[in-house]
Amino acid sequence: MGELEPKFEKAYREYQSQVELRGFRKGKAPLGMVKKVFGEAIEYQSIENIAQDVFRTTLEERAVRPIGQPLLRDIDYKRGEALTFKVAYEIMPEIPLRDYKGIAADRLVHTVTDEEVDTRIERLLRRHSTLAEAESVADKHHVIHADFQQLDEAGSPIIGEKLADVTIDLTSTEYPPEMRDPFVGAKLGETKRITTHVHDNDGKPIERRFDATVVKIERIVPPEMTPELIKSLSDKKASTEAELRSYIRGQLESSWKQYAEDHTINQIMDEIVRRNEFEVPESFIHMIQDEDLEALRAKQPNKRFPASFNEEEYRKETRARTIWQAKWSLLRERILETDKIVASDDDLAKRAEESAVAVGMTKEKLLEFYKTSDVVKNDIVHRKLIDFLFSNSTITDKKEEDEHESKLVKPKEPELLVKG
């Protein structure tokens, strides 16, 4: 009972700050009077919180990490006597770690071409371009507006399946080439036959045909390449066209380098997961999906899912991915533990020295912050883990062009700062 008294004392004082007794202002009633009038009720109300605190302390002392939310049950307390309770919780099973070194993987090698640089600059300039009405589409540098009428297999219009004034930027990849290319050479008022290919809910390919009548044509007028615009497109890193091209090439090369690294490390992680088969506790799978759902909900308008959202279906559809994610998460922890991969003081000092000028702080001040930042420490550990896996795997360079086109997902082009 002696161990409970300090905890009850804390509960009394918390209650004292809120209670109102006749003759005293709110929160000003003497503690002795609060105990006399409400003591028993306060103790019973505090029992569950006290039990949870004791349980958490016990877990920390024994270095036990439960999965999910522990269930408190069979609480037994008689005033003035001992408190007893039981807690049901699941713990992580022993995770095997085998054959995570010497894995063979390939690294894609890509040479950035002049055409890619041209395309990227063209897209950047598009944001600063103006539009002028035209009578025909001389080349792809146009925006067309068309009325789309869907056709049946016989080529007859389907009643009710018409889309008016669809806007298509012929320089954009938002629409596939089959939706853009037929309009090159078109004239105002002309109708083009468009055939598209989509997939139904079962993944089966569907061919759809449309008659698209051009109702408006706009020519894209690029801006003048002034030094001011060039600086804006390059985050003030360039002032001439040649410097801009060099800057864009460097950005694309960095993007491809990151993509190649991701491509390789994904192969290594997949193989480690494949070689280390084990059952993931259901509560852990559920916990990861809960976190994913919470993150997804936060992105919704008013942080609420639409009425059509089916959580059960979402859990089913994402289960395989979540199981892989759970397995890699647990194996990752085992690798970090086994090979003692941590963010050391030397690592933090090196990061502070490298970042001090860019951040605008002294190395010493930045180091103080880094020592308290889990984000920085986790980033350092992540980088060291990537380097560790690379250095302990057999990596073979492979030209990007040799990768089968259907399997290769092109990396996103780097986001460049565009002002004005």
Secondary structure, 3 states (H helix, E strand, C coil): CCCCHHHHHHHHHHHHCCCCCCCCCCCCCCHHHHHHHHHHHHHHHHHHHHHHHHHHHHHHHHCCCEEEEEEEEEEEECCCCCEEEEEEEEECCCCCCCCCCCEEEEEEECCCCHHHHHHHHHHHHHCCCEEEECCECCCCCEEEEEEEEEECCCCCEEEEEEEEEEEEECCCCCCCHHHHHHHCCCECCCEEEEEEEEECCCCCEEEEEEEEEEEEEEEEECCCCCHHHHHHHCCCCCCCHHHHHHHHHHHHHHHHHHHHHHHHHHHHHHHHHHHCCCCCCHHHHHHHHHHHHHHHHHCCHHHCCCCCCCHHHHHHHHHHHHHHHHHHHHHHHHHHHHCCCCCCHHHHHHHHHHHHHHHCCCHHHHHHHHCCCHHHHHHHHHHHHHHHHHHCEEEEEEEHHHCCCCCCCCCCCCCCCCCC
